Amino acid sequence: LYVQGSAKPGPFSDTDVDLIEELAQRCGAALHTAILFARQATSRAALDTLQRVSGGLASAATRHDVARAVIAHGSSGLRAAGAAVFVRKGAGLEMVGHDGLSSADAEILETLAAQVIADDIAFNQTIDLTTLEGADTPGKVRSLVAKAITPDASDPSTPRVAAVCVYG
């Protein structure tokens, strides 16, 4: 709270200062309450979205039903302008639903999905190396990374390492 000058001659009295301090405290409390209400509204909106999606998923019997439920109930809660869900079909991806996308955008996404699968065939033949020990030393981490670079030089069929995960 900012107060400039006094309407009365002379400095602010002790009573004036007490009143100003009380007003400032009440303003602070009101602002804090407004922030809490805003957070609560955001949390409530997220919970509403989860409940809508859960309700739609409760009757989903196939992966296509699941995808459609997520599109129908989830994209609005995420405030997404558009969304699409793909499922694996054979060696590719199939778009099982979209919302808020033009036909042209949906076609572009399907083309990109086909490219991802073509580029990502090797992904299915990769592994990750993970250490869950919270007390890893720099030496242990270096050893893990060295193993990731060359998992097994004597066996070319050994999958490539896609990720090294270290938890600290």
Secondary structure as UniProt FT lines:
FT   HELIX           14..58
FT   HELIX           63..74
FT   TURN            75..79
FT   STRAND          83..89
FT   TURN            90..91
FT   STRAND          92..99
FT   HELIX           103..119
FT   HELIX           121..125
FT   STRAND          126..131
FT   TURN            134..135
FT   HELIX           138..149
FT   TURN            153..154
FT   TURN            156..157
FT   STRAND          160..166
//
